[in-house]
Amino acid sequence: MIKPVAYFKPGSLKEAVEALQTENAWPLAGGTDLLVNMRNGVEHPDLLVDIKGLEELNVFEVDGKIIIGGNINLNFIIDDARLRKVCPVLGQSALTVATYQLRNRATLVGNICNASPAADMAPALYVMEAEVVVSGPQGERHVPINEFITGVKKTSLKKGEVVLRVEIPNPKVGKTAFLKKQRYRGHDLATVNVAGIANPDTGTLRVCIGACAVTPVLLKGTDELYKSIKDVDELADKVSELALQSISPIDDVRSSAEYRRDMTAVYVKRLVRTICS
């Protein structure tokens, strides 16, 4: 049962930031993680600040750079034809999150603010070099996605701050893909998820692995491998070896650490073959 909690719907971003400075205040947008955690007794906010009505969080742009506001739900991302064309990895990732009904509420920003190691949207944002735009008492700041998620259920958000939007400055940078290993078809958290992008014009290869460390793991040294190895199968093997050196999986209810390592090798190879062929 959810304990009694105060509720406030601000009329402006300024009011929202002020309200979020209250002790134990939480922002409410989609609420698909927060409300479940409240019901299960994991989170105990004293004040919910409903930010769904703030216009600053409803922005969505694809021309030039991609801008996705804090209130944009995952089904909107999946359905937008322009976004599917310039950055298909985002829609591919979103399609694996929860169910259709939940995706009508769940947001991209909420997925990364929840900061689960298995967050399906995070690896795609890592390889796309996304930035998280945050507003708070000290004004607005831009945080690279790999600095925004700091640990299990932890972010770099400070007291009174709210995420306005996610920005991808240069989406037209190559071929992208997202793959996910889960226990069964339908709604399930990832055992392993991987996202990648390859651009032969710039010699850029970025691969990120989720659910195998406390934060998503963006592999280092992939550009050098991409430029020096022309055979796709050999490249896939080398990137897979690099991945196994970079992750630190654990045993949990969804998988053993050993199985995660095995599946990481399999899925990284599949990913590299997909984006580099």
N, C-alpha and C positions, 0 to 999 in steps of 0.2 A: 504494500500500500504506500502511496505517495503522501508524505506528511504535508500539512498546510504550508503554503509558500506564497509570499507576496508577489504581485504581478504589476508590471508597469509597461505601458506602450508609449514610448517617446514620440514626440511630434517632429523631432529634428535629430540630426547626428550629434549636435552639441548636447542635447538633453540625454541622449543614449550614453555618451561618453561620461557625462557627469553621474548618471545613475550607476554605471558600471564601476565607479570608484567606491560604491558602497560595499561594506564588508560582505563577502560571500554572495556577491551578485554574479549572475551568469547571463550571457546573451542567449536568446532563443530565436532561431531561424527555422530550420527544418525540424529540429528536435528529435530526429529519429534515433540518435544515440543518447542524447541527454535524458529524454523522458524514460527510456528503457532503464538507464542507469539509476534514475531516481526511483522508479518502481522497484528495482532490485536492491535498493538500499546502498548502492555504490556511491552515488553523489547526493549531497544534501544542501542544495542552494537555499538561501533565505529569501532571495529576490530573483525573479525572472524578468529580464529586460527584453521585451518583444521587439526585435529589429526588422521584422518582415515588411513593415510599411515604409522604410527609409528608402527614398529614391536613389541615394548614392550607392545602394547595394543592388539595385536592379539593372545596372548597366550591362550591356552585352554588345561587343563589337568584334568583327572579324577582319575588316579591311585594314591592311597594314599589320599592326600587331593585334593579337587576340586579347580581349579584355572580358573577363567573366566575373560579374558581381557576386557578392556574398549571398544573395538571395536566389541565384539562378539554380534551378533544380537539375538533376542528372538527366531526366527525360528530355528536357529542353536541349541539353548538350547533345544527346543522342540524335534527336530529330532534326537539328539544324543542318541543312544541306551544305551551306557554305563552310561550316566548321568541318564537316565530313570530308570535304575536298582538300582543305589546306592543312588540316591536322587530324587525320582519322584516328590516331592513337587515343585521343581523348574520348571519342565516342565508343571505341572498342573497350576501353577501360570501364567507362560508366555502365556499359551494358552488362557487365558482370557483377555489378553491385546490387545486392538485395533483390527485391521483386519490383515489378512494374509499379504497383501501388505505392511502395515505399519510395521509389525514385521520383514520384510526383512531389514528394516532400523533401527528400534528402538533397543536400547541396554539395557541390564540389568543395566549397570552403569548409563546410562542416566535416567532410571526410578527412581533410588534412588537419583541421583543428582537433579532431578526436585523437589524432596522432597514434593510431594503432600501427604496429610494425607491419601488419598485413593490409593496410589501407590500399585499395586497388587504384585510386587516382594518383597516389604519390609517385610511383616509378615513372609514369608518363610525364609528370610535371618536372621531375628531375632531369630526364633526358632532353626535355624541351627548354631547359634552363629558365624556368618560370620564376617570377618574382611575386611575393605576397605584399600587397599594399595595406598598411595598417594605419589606423587613426586612433589617437589617444590624447591625453591631456597636454602632451608636448607637441602636438601637431601630427603630421603625416610622415611615415617612413616606409622605405622599400626594403624588403628582406628577401634575399635569395632563398629559394625553397629548401636547399640543403642546409641552411642556417635556421630556418623557421622550425622544422621538426628537430627537437633536441634529444629525445629519448622516448621511452615507452609512455604514451599518454602525456607527453610533455612538449610544449612549444616555447618559443621565445617571446610570446605575448606578455606584456607587462600589465600591471594593475590599471584598469580603466580603458584598455585598448580593445578595439574591435577590428576585424578584418573587413576592409571595404571591397577588395577585389583581388583577383589573380591576373597577372599580365604575362603574356608570352611575347617577347619583343620581336622575334624573327621566326615565325612558324614555317615558312617555306624553305626548309633546310635539308630535305632529303626524304627517304622512304622510312616509314615508321611502322611499328607493330607492337601489340601487347598480347601476352599469353599468360594463362593462369591455370595452375594445377589445384584442384579442389577434390574433396572426398567423393562427391556425388554431383549429379546434374541438378541444376536449380540453384537455390540460394545457399551459399556456404562461403565462409571466409577462406582466404587463400592458404594452401599449404606452402606454395611458392608462387610468386607472380614476377613477371619480367617484362620490361619495356625497352625498346631500343629505337635508334635512328641511325641511318647511314647515308652519307652524302659523298659520292665519289668525286664531285667537283672540288670539294674542299679537303678531302681525305679525312673526314670526320666520322667516327663511330662511337656512339655513346650507348651504354647498356647499364640498366639499373635493375636491381633485384630486391624484391620485397619479401617480408615474412621470414627472413633468414638472419636478422640482426636486430638490435634495438631500434635502429632507424633504417630506411632504405639504403642500399649500398650501390653507389655509382662507381663503376669500375674505373680504375686509373690505368693508363697505358694502352687503352684500346686503339687510339689513333695510330700509334706506332705499328701495332700489329696489322691494322687495316691497310696501311700504306706499304708495308713490306711483304705481306702474304697475299698472293693473287688467287690462290685456289680456295674456293669457298669452304670446302669441307675441312681443309687444314686450318683455315682461319677460325671456323666454328670450334674445332678442337682446342686451339690455343686460347680463345676467349673463355671457353668452358674451364680450362685449367686455371686461368686467372681468376675466374669467379669463385672456384673452390678455395683458392688461397685468400679470398677477400671476405668471405661470409663467416658468421659464427652462429649457426642455428642451434636451437634448443629442443628438448623433448617437451611436448605439451599434449593436450587432448586431441589435437588434430593430426599430429605426426611425431615420429621420432626424429632426432637430429640427423641420424644416419640416412633416413629416407629423404629428408629435405635436401641433403647433400646430393644424393643420387638424382633426385628430380631437378635440382638446380642444373646439374650437368646436362641432363636431357633437354630441359626447356631453353637453356642458353644456346645450345647448339641449334635447336629448332628456330629460335629467334634470329640468330645470325644468318642462317641459311635463308630465312624469309626476307630479311631486309637487305642482304648483300647479293642476292641472286639477280 
